[in-house]
Amino acid sequence: MKNSIRISLYAVLFSMCVFVSTTDGYSQEQETSEEVDLTPKFGIKGGVNLSNLYVDNVQDEHVKVAGQVGFFAKLPLTRGISLQPELLYTSKGAKVTYDNLLQGKGEYRYNLNYVEVPLTLVFNIVKNFNLHGGGYMAYLTSANVKNLNDGTITGFSDLRADNFHRVDYGLVGGLGVDIENVTIGARYNYGMAEVGKSGSFSGDMTRNAKNSSLSFFIGIAF
């Protein structure tokens, strides 16, 4: 179904707006059962990206599975509200399927690899459950394309990263479940910068496209 990921983001952002505008005290303490004060936390996280490149609409049929890994900090501002900066290495892009007499059946997977810095506000709306939203900036480190033919990777070609815009940025929205120092959640990144540059085949193919990704992650704080 087209636009399902986008609709999920709107639902998350709407929920956050309702929460912020509500004066009732739903916020819960962020410390673990062994802590008596609000304590900054630092940890590692990793997960799976369902990434895509979109022009007008996000279409699920072009989603590519990739990964992310990195570090995060959770800095309490007050009870129930934290600032969460992160440093991630993440892969985005898209896939394109083909079926013809010359090549057979397969798909091309376009991989755009970034160092990404999300910055979000985390709101604990009930015990062990939070919503978070904010923005991200990212720097493209490398780009490549894989040819997966009949289940076998038959080719791997490097693309010139200079054919793409190095800097990406956009909006972030998601939710999480905290169990002591373990966080499990989902997040949607909505890119606002065009990916490709004009002047090359690979750049022209993605010139008007932007990144989008839905990620599922687990984090462990120390």
N, C-alpha and C positions, 0 to 999 in steps of 0.2 A: 504494500500500500504506500503510495507516494505521500511524502510530507509527514509520515508518522513520527519521525525523530523530531522534526521541527515542532510539531504539536506538543510533544512531551516537554520540550523546553518551555513553551508558552505556559503550560500547566504548572511547571516548577516556579517560573517567575511570578505567575499570578498568586500562587500560594505564599511566596515570600512577601509580596506586596500586602496581602491580607494580614500576614503576621506582623510586619513592621508597623502597620497602621493600627494595630490592636493594642490597647493599653493594659489589658489584663495580663497578669504575671504568669505566663506559661513557662518561662525560662527556668531551666533546672541547673543545678550546680554541674560544673564540668570536671571536677576532680574525681578521682577514682575512690573506691571505698576505703582505701588506706590513707587518703590525703585529707587534711583539714583546711587547706587554703588553695586558692586558685594557683596552679603551677604551670609554667610554660612547658611545652612538650616538644620533643624533636624525634623524628623517626624516618623510616624508610617505607616506600610504597611501590607497588607494581600492579599492572593490570593489563587488560585487553582492550584495544580500540576497534570499534566498527567505524571505519573512516570512509570518506567520500569526497569528491570534488563536485561542486554544484555551480550552476550558472544562474538559473531563476528559481528552480525548485530542487529540493533534496530528494533524490530518487533512490529507494532502497536497493534496487537491482544492481547498482554499481558499488555497493558497499564492499570494502576490503578489510580483512581481519589483520590486525597488526598488534604491536605491543608498546608498553611504556614502563619506565622504571625511574626511580629517583628518590629525592628527599623532601621532607616537609617539616614545617614548624607550626605549632598551634599556640598562639599567644593570647591569653585571656585579656579582654578589655573590661569586662564586668561579668557578673554571673549570667550565663546563658549566651554570651556573645564573645566570639574570638576572631582574631585576624589570622589567616592561614596563608603564608607565602610558601611556594614550592619551587623546586628545581628539578625538571624532568628531562629525560631523553625519550622522545616519542616519535613513532613512525605514523605518517598519514599518507593520503593518496586515494587511489581508486582502482577498480578493475574493469576491464572491458572484455567481454566474451566474443568469440568468433566461431564460425562453423562454415567451412568452405572446402572445395575439392583439393585445393593446393595445400592448405595447412592442416586440414582436419578440424577436430574440435579442440578448443582450448581457451585460454584467457591470458591477457596481458595484465600484470599487476604493476602499477606505477607507485613507487615508494619514495616519499619525501620525508627525510629524517631531520628532526628539529631538536635543538635544545630549547626548552620551553619554560617560561616563568609565569605560572598562574598566581594571582593574588585575589583571595576571596574573603568575604565575611561569612562566618559560620554562626547560625542561629539554632540553639537547642530549643525546639518547640515543645517537646515532651521528653521525659527521661529516656536516654539512650537513642534519641532520634533527632536529626538536625537537617536543616536546609542550608545550602550555601550558594552564593552568587558573587560575581565580580567580573574580572577580565583577565586576559593573558597577553603576553608578548612572546614571540619565538624567533629563533634564528636558524635558518636552513644550513645544515652542515654537509649534506650529500643527497644525491638523487640517483635512482636507478630504476630499471624496468626488468621484470622477470617474465618469461614466456612459459606458462604451465600448459603442456600439451598432453591430453589424455592421462592426466594425473602425474606426469613427469616433468620436472623443470628442465627444459631443453635449451634455455638461453638466459644469460644474465648480462645486461649491458649497462654500463655507467652512463649517466647523462651529465652534461655540464651543469653544475649547480648555478653557474653564472647566467644561464638562460632563464632562471627563475628569480623572483624577488626574494632576497635573503630574509627580509623581515616580514613576519606574519603577526597579526593581532586580531583580537575578537572578544566575544562575550563568553562567560562561563556560568552554568547553572546546574545544580545537582542536589542530591540528598545522600545521607549517610546514617549508618547505625553504629553507635559506639558501645563496645562491650569492654569495660575497663580500658586498657591501652590498645585495643584492636579496633580499627575502623573498617567497615565494609560499606561500599557505596557505588553510586552511578553518577556520571557527569556528562553533560553535553557541552561541547565547544562549537561555537558558531563563528567561523572566520569572517572577517570584514575586509581583508586585503586580497587583491588579485594575486594569483600564484605565479603565472607565467609572464615573460617579457616577449615583446615582438622581436623579429630578426632571426629566429631559428625555428626549425620544425617543431621541436618539443615545446619551446616557449609559446609559439603561436597556437598550438593545440590546447594549451591550458591558460591562455592569456586572460580570458574573462572569467575563469573558474576561481572559486574560493574553497577553502578547507571547511569541512564539517566532520565531527566525530562524536560518537557516543562511546564512553569508556566505562568499564566495570573494574573496580580496583579494591585492593586490600592494603591497609597500612598498619604498621606496628610502631608505636611510640615508646620511647625509652626515658 
